[in-house]
Amino acid sequence: MNKGCRYGTHRVLEPKGTLPQPAQKLDNTMSIYDNEVLIDVVTLNIDSASYTQIKQDCNSDAQRMKEMILSIVKERGKMQNPVTGSGGMLIGIVREIGPNFPDKRLKVGHKIATLVSLSLTPLRIDEIVKLDPASDQVDIKGQAILFESGIFAILPEDIPEKLALAALDVAGAPAQVNRLVKEGDTVCIIGGGGKSGVLSCYQAMKNVGPYGKVIVVEYSKENAQRIIDMKLAHHVIVEDATNVMEVYKKVTAITGERGCEVVINNVNVPSTEMTSILITKGQGLIYFFSMATSFTKAALGAEGVGKDINLIVGNGFAKGHANLTLSILRESAEIRALFEKLYV
């Protein structure tokens, strides 16, 4: 059995010398190296920005969407949308474990969710079993590789696997909210009605306490009403987040001209960077969880309007993020019921 690099560089075909995530093409042959795990994949949870782009490009035609996903994986050896650059995650059953894979908790037969992006995961799809344009969970027959450095969660017995997958796909968002939001803060969550938004709202409401304020900006009237009904925000604004000045006027009507201490951007469409920047107060911070974000636009845009604020890249990994997110499903019967309705 061949010896592999901890970070998976032995799988990079093009260009040589880089790591699997920025690589253009990976070796997706499914003979494992000594430090890898072979997974029989059950479901892909494709990143929201990526799935939205694919759906729009294919006019929501399921067959065309299948063909596009198969084409991407065939070309790249991984599920990395060439437009958004993002991937998603998967659940599957462990088939084989290399002798030098370091985490000895993992056993053959365990059902796991990978907590690393599909944009760096060697993947082979033999068949797409089920694809619904309305859901970013795609059932497949295929296999994938987890590197030594890859993180994962063994799926809990008390939460259905597709429910766990939906939550774990966005586990970085509520975990970062927990880190960044303090008691008494005024927080705005842009795109609060999706799954990352709902989890972020729940955590933000906990963190701000009785003297803080949570504001949601949501495009969908249905999703906005959901936030109101579940009491996951103090104020809900129905508005297109790409409409910068309208959002700015409506948020600052609540906060005053200084704006918010913290802004969490969860949208799955481009061109919401300046909206986030204008509603953030000086020396406040923005967490861009959305993979539709242009970090060039954000950095230069903040400079262009004279905003001294902290811009945080949406790293989907935060220590303990899986446990925190699954705990929300256990704590909130309403959020669990919503996720079960949408994903199970």
C-alpha positions in Angstrom: 0.0 0.0 0.0 1.4 3.4 -1.0 2.2 6.1 1.5 0.2 9.2 1.2 0.7 12.9 2.2 -1.3 14.0 5.2 -2.9 16.8 3.2 -3.7 14.7 0.1 -1.1 16.2 -2.3 -0.5 12.7 -3.7 -3.9 12.9 -5.3 -3.3 16.2 -7.2 -2.9 15.7 -11.0 -3.1 19.3 -12.1 -1.3 21.6 -11.4 1.4 19.7 -9.6 2.7 21.3 -6.4 -0.6 22.5 -5.1 -3.1 21.1 -2.6 -6.4 19.3 -3.4 -8.8 22.2 -2.9 -7.3 24.7 -5.4 -6.2 21.9 -7.8 -8.0 21.7 -11.1 -8.0 17.8 -11.2 -7.6 15.1 -8.7 -6.9 11.4 -9.0 -10.2 9.8 -8.1 -9.2 6.1 -8.4 -10.5 4.4 -5.3 -7.5 2.3 -4.3 -6.6 3.9 -0.9 -3.2 5.0 0.3 -2.0 4.0 3.8 -3.5 7.1 5.5 -6.8 7.4 3.7 -10.4 6.2 4.2 -12.6 4.8 1.5 -16.3 5.7 1.8 -19.3 4.3 0.0 -21.2 7.5 -0.6 -25.0 7.7 0.0 -25.8 11.4 -0.3 -24.0 14.6 -1.5 -25.1 17.8 0.1 -24.0 20.3 -2.5 -23.0 23.8 -1.3 -26.0 26.2 -1.6 -24.2 28.7 -3.8 -23.0 26.0 -6.1 -26.4 24.3 -6.3 -28.2 27.6 -6.9 -25.8 28.3 -9.8 -26.2 24.8 -11.3 -30.0 25.1 -11.0 -30.1 28.5 -12.6 -27.8 27.4 -15.5 -30.0 24.4 -16.1 -33.3 26.2 -15.8 -34.2 23.8 -12.9 -34.2 20.8 -15.3 -33.3 17.8 -13.2 -31.8 15.8 -16.0 -29.6 18.7 -17.1 -28.5 19.2 -13.5 -27.5 15.5 -13.2 -25.5 15.8 -16.4 -23.7 18.9 -15.2 -22.8 17.4 -11.9 -21.6 14.2 -13.6 -19.5 16.3 -16.0 -17.9 18.3 -13.2 -16.9 15.2 -11.3 -15.6 13.4 -14.4 -13.5 16.5 -15.4 -12.2 17.3 -12.0 -12.2 14.1 -10.0 -14.2 16.0 -7.3 -17.4 18.0 -7.0 -16.1 21.5 -7.3 -18.3 24.0 -9.2 -16.0 25.8 -11.6 -18.1 29.0 -11.3 -18.4 29.3 -7.5 -15.3 27.2 -6.6 -17.3 25.6 -3.8 -18.3 22.0 -3.1 -20.4 20.8 -0.2 -20.1 17.6 1.9 -21.3 14.0 2.0 -22.5 11.1 4.1 -21.5 7.6 3.5 -20.5 4.3 5.0 -16.8 3.5 5.7 -15.6 0.6 3.5 -11.9 0.6 4.1 -9.4 2.3 6.5 -5.7 2.7 5.7 -3.4 1.3 8.5 -1.9 4.7 9.1 -5.1 6.7 9.3 -4.7 8.3 12.7 -8.2 8.5 14.2 -8.7 5.0 15.7 -12.3 5.8 16.7 -13.3 5.2 13.1 -14.4 1.6 12.2 -15.5 -0.1 9.0 -19.3 0.1 8.7 -19.5 3.5 10.5 -21.9 5.9 8.8 -20.1 9.3 8.7 -20.5 12.9 7.5 -17.4 14.4 6.1 -16.8 17.9 7.5 -14.4 18.9 4.7 -15.5 20.3 1.4 -16.3 18.2 -1.7 -14.1 20.8 -3.5 -11.1 18.9 -2.1 -12.5 15.3 -1.8 -11.7 12.7 -4.5 -15.1 11.5 -5.7 -16.4 9.0 -8.2 -20.1 8.9 -9.1 -21.4 5.7 -10.7 -25.0 6.8 -10.7 -27.2 9.7 -9.5 -30.1 7.9 -7.9 -32.2 10.9 -7.0 -32.0 14.7 -7.7 -34.7 17.2 -6.8 -34.0 20.7 -8.0 -35.7 22.0 -4.8 -33.2 20.2 -2.5 -29.4 20.4 -2.5 -29.2 16.8 -1.3 -28.4 14.5 -4.1 -28.5 10.7 -3.6 -25.8 8.8 -5.5 -24.0 5.5 -5.9 -20.3 6.2 -5.8 -17.2 6.4 -3.6 -15.0 9.1 -2.0 -11.7 9.4 -0.2 -11.1 11.1 3.1 -7.5 12.3 3.7 -5.6 11.9 7.0 -6.2 15.6 7.7 -9.9 15.4 6.9 -12.4 15.9 9.7 -15.6 13.9 10.0 -18.5 13.2 12.3 -19.9 9.7 13.1 -23.6 10.2 12.6 -25.6 10.2 15.9 -28.3 7.5 16.4 -30.9 10.0 17.7 -31.0 12.2 14.6 -32.0 11.0 11.1 -29.0 11.0 8.7 -30.4 13.4 6.2 -31.3 15.8 9.0 -27.8 15.5 10.4 -26.3 16.1 7.0 -28.4 19.2 6.3 -27.3 20.7 9.7 -23.6 19.6 9.6 -23.3 21.1 6.1 -23.5 24.5 7.6 -22.2 23.8 11.1 -19.5 26.5 10.7 -22.1 29.3 10.7 -23.7 28.9 14.2 -20.3 27.9 15.7 -18.8 31.2 14.4 -21.8 33.1 15.6 -21.2 31.7 19.0 -17.6 32.9 18.9 -18.3 36.3 17.5 -21.5 37.6 19.0 -21.5 38.9 22.6 -24.2 39.8 25.1 -25.8 43.2 24.2 -24.6 43.2 20.5 -26.8 44.3 17.7 -26.5 41.6 15.0 -27.8 41.5 11.4 -28.1 38.2 9.7 -28.4 38.6 5.9 -30.1 35.5 4.4 -31.6 34.4 7.7 -34.3 32.1 6.3 -32.1 29.3 4.9 -30.7 26.5 7.0 -27.4 28.3 7.9 -29.5 31.4 8.6 -32.0 29.7 10.9 -29.2 28.1 12.9 -27.3 31.4 13.1 -30.4 33.2 14.3 -31.0 30.7 17.0 -27.4 31.0 18.3 -27.4 34.8 17.9 -30.6 35.1 20.0 -29.0 33.1 22.7 -25.8 35.1 22.7 -27.1 38.7 22.6 -29.2 38.1 25.7 -32.0 40.4 26.9 -30.3 43.7 25.9 -29.1 42.8 22.4 -30.9 42.8 19.1 -31.1 40.4 16.2 -32.1 41.7 12.8 -32.8 39.5 9.8 -32.7 40.5 6.1 -34.5 37.9 4.0 -35.5 37.9 0.4 -38.3 35.3 0.6 -41.5 36.4 2.3 -42.2 32.8 3.2 -38.8 32.4 4.9 -39.2 35.8 6.6 -42.5 34.7 8.1 -40.9 31.5 9.3 -38.3 33.5 11.3 -41.1 35.7 12.8 -43.2 32.6 13.7 -40.3 30.9 15.3 -39.3 34.1 17.2 -35.7 33.8 15.9 -35.2 37.6 15.5 -36.3 40.9 17.0 -36.8 42.5 13.6 -37.3 40.9 10.1 -36.8 42.9 6.9 -38.1 41.5 3.6 -35.7 42.8 1.0 -33.3 41.8 -1.8 -29.8 41.9 -0.2 -28.3 43.0 -3.5 -30.4 46.2 -3.2 -27.7 48.0 -1.1 -29.3 51.3 -0.2 -32.7 49.9 0.5 -31.3 47.4 3.0 -29.0 50.2 4.5 -32.0 52.5 5.0 -34.2 49.8 6.6 -31.5 48.5 8.9 -30.2 51.9 10.1 -33.8 52.9 10.7 -33.6 50.3 13.5 -30.0 50.6 14.6 -29.3 54.3 14.0 -26.5 55.5 11.6 -23.8 53.6 13.4 -25.2 50.2 12.3 -24.5 46.8 13.7 -21.6 45.4 15.8 -21.8 42.1 13.9 -23.1 41.1 10.4 -23.4 37.5 9.4 -23.8 37.0 5.6 -25.4 33.7 4.7 -26.8 34.5 1.2 -26.2 32.2 -1.8 -26.1 34.8 -4.5 -23.3 37.3 -5.5 -23.2 41.1 -4.9 -24.2 41.4 -1.3 -20.8 42.5 0.0 -21.5 46.2 0.1 -24.8 45.7 1.8 -23.0 43.9 4.6 -20.3 46.6 4.8 -22.6 49.6 4.9 -24.7 48.3 7.8 -21.6 47.4 9.9 -20.4 50.1 12.4 -16.8 51.2 12.5 -14.5 48.5 13.9 -17.4 46.0 13.8 -17.1 42.8 12.0 -18.6 40.8 9.2 -18.5 37.0 8.9 -19.0 36.1 5.2 -20.2 32.5 5.5 -21.5 32.6 1.9 -19.3 31.0 -0.8 -20.9 33.5 -3.2 -18.8 36.2 -1.7 -16.2 38.0 -3.7 -13.5 38.8 -1.1 -12.0 41.3 -3.6 -15.2 43.2 -3.7 -15.5 43.1 0.1 -11.9 44.2 0.8 -11.8 47.0 -1.8 -15.4 48.0 -1.2 -14.8 48.5 2.6 -11.7 50.6 1.7 -13.7 52.6 -0.9 -16.3 53.7 1.6 -13.8 54.4 4.4 -15.0 51.5 6.7 -12.5 50.3 9.3 -14.1 46.9 9.9 -13.0 43.3 10.3 -13.8 41.0 7.4 -13.8 37.4 8.3 -13.6 34.7 5.6 -16.2 32.0 6.0 -14.1 29.1 7.3 -16.6 26.3 7.6 -14.6 24.7 10.3 -14.6 25.8 14.0 -13.6 23.5 16.8 -16.6 21.8 18.2 -18.9 23.0 15.4 -20.5 19.6 14.8 -21.5 19.1 18.4 -22.8 22.6 18.8 -25.0 22.4 15.7 -26.4 19.0 16.5 -27.1 20.3 20.0 -29.3 23.0 18.4 -31.4 20.3 16.8 -31.8 18.6 20.2 -32.6 21.9 22.0 -35.1 23.4 19.5 -38.1 21.2 18.6 -39.2 23.9 16.1 -35.9 23.9 14.2 -35.7 20.2 14.2 -39.3 20.0 12.9 -38.5 22.5 10.1 -35.3 20.6 9.0 -37.2 17.3 9.1 -39.9 18.8 6.9 -37.4 20.1 4.4 -34.7 17.4 4.3 -36.0 14.1 5.7 
